[in-house]
Amino acid sequence: MDKISICIVGLGRAGRFHLDSILKLNQFELLYIVDPVNKRKDINNDLPENVVFTASLDEAISNPNLDAVIVSSPTQSHYDYIIQALENGKHVFTEKPLGKSSEDIIKCFDLASDKNLALYVGFQRRYDVNFNELKAQINQFGAPRMIKISSRDNPKPSIEYLKNSGNIFHDMLIHDFDMLIYLLGERIPESVYVLSHAYDPEIAAIPDFDTVVVSIKYADGLMCTIDTSRTSPYGYDQRIEIFAEEGMVIAENQRNNTVEIHTETGKQQAPANYSFPTRYADCYLKEIIHFGEGIYHGENFNITKRECILAHQIAESCHESAQKNTAINFKFWYDH
Ligand SMILES: NC(=O)c1ccc[n+]([C@@H]2O[C@H](COP(=O)([O-])OP(=O)(O)OC[C@H]3O[C@@H](n4cnc5c(N)ncnc54)[C@H](O)[C@@H]3O)[C@@H](O)[C@H]2O)c1
């Protein structure tokens, strides 16, 4: 294979950052954009003339020259697109989630494995230099005892998006659950407890929550809290603190610049990045580079099936805890 010919399914917020990556990378050739809305006129001049806009994946998938598909369409459509692409012999990079259930996730991974195809999942925070360094340091200071994650989105997504997102646990917090799995390995929680509220009446009406505090406890005593919000007035806020037996490690927010101004009124500094496309721009590029390398080198997965199922089941248990307003003993039912 010379260039990897590729198709992007869904050209919204996520599709746009994947389009930017594909247009920057020589190893890919974009053949199709699948979206019910033809967005050609909204895209800058770098888009090659021969890219075909189509409303259905069928046309792209029947092209034997197409090697791979990026799935960045609305959440509820991922599973069918992933299965359709894999069944037709195409490598897949997909935004989370893969499907609605653990069974869906298992089917996607098993099909990719049977067909010897790449199936990469867009948990982009794993490609972030700050969190990579946090992982490198996590065992340098004795056993971790407490982990605090703040994960506050900005700006509020459209209400249409939120209605189709699953819920805040599967849509937003899933990235934080994946981050815990990335940092701690496939450690299984013992229990979860969630406090949650919807301040925003539109979100309350879905019904969903916009503000959540998750507590997770592990068998050795390690306690993790994640506080999350759908909005954050001062910018995109994502910090992690690990408190361990012999020290503490912190990954701070990325700011627009590092200049601090000190005067008699105190300290001023640039705000945190505005939103995820700027905060994780380099990660979105790296994950697609990694996908291309996976295809060239015959590596099927960037994240294991077990890790994806674990993140999904933590999200399920947290949702249950929020609904019942009680602690849930966590049971991981998939193991082999
Ligand atoms: N990893 C991340 O940081 C990240 C960030 C944003 C979104 N996402 C994920 O990406 C997915 C898309 O989210 P978004 O924010 O880009 O949504 P969006 O609403 O901005 O865009 C969705 C796009 O898909 C198109 N679309 C609608 N129905 C379609 C269909 N059946 N087939 C193909 N295209 C269709 C819409 O016209 C639109 O262009 C979601 O599943 C979300 O979880 C991930």
The ligand as a Gaussian input file, in Angstrom:
#p B3LYP/6-31G(d) Opt

LIG

0 1
 N      -12.706000      12.948000      20.938000
 C      -13.174000      14.171000      21.037000
 O      -12.534000      15.067000      21.556000
 C      -14.524000      14.473000      20.475000
 C      -14.940000      15.799000      20.383000
 C      -16.189000      16.056000      19.809000
 C      -16.992000      15.021000      19.399000
 N      -16.556000      13.748000      19.529000
 C      -17.403000      12.633000      19.047000
 O      -17.567000      12.784000      17.638000
 C      -18.886000      12.476000      17.262000
 C      -19.451000      13.647000      16.462000
 O      -19.540000      14.759000      17.317000
 P      -19.512000      16.275000      16.752000
 O      -19.310000      17.140000      17.924000
 O      -18.587000      16.358000      15.596000
 O      -21.018000      16.397000      16.249000
 P      -21.601000      17.521000      15.304000
 O      -23.039000      17.573000      15.616000
 O      -20.765000      18.748000      15.369000
 O      -21.388000      16.924000      13.816000
 C      -22.008000      15.750000      13.358000
 C      -21.871000      15.728000      11.837000
 O      -22.358000      14.486000      11.363000
 C      -23.300000      14.725000      10.311000
 N      -24.266000      13.627000      10.332000
 C      -25.502000      13.576000      10.880000
 N      -26.056000      12.354000      10.693000
 C      -25.130000      11.628000      10.002000
 C      -25.111000      10.314000       9.495000
 N      -26.112000       9.460000       9.711000
 N      -24.019000       9.918000       8.825000
 C      -22.974000      10.734000       8.603000
 N      -22.927000      11.994000       9.078000
 C      -23.998000      12.436000       9.766000
 C      -23.894000      16.081000      10.599000
 O      -24.402000      16.677000       9.405000
 C      -22.671000      16.822000      11.128000
 O      -21.897000      17.360000      10.074000
 C      -19.665000      12.188000      18.541000
 O      -19.906000      10.813000      18.619000
 C      -18.780000      12.641000      19.672000
 O      -18.826000      11.762000      20.761000
 C      -15.352000      13.462000      20.045000

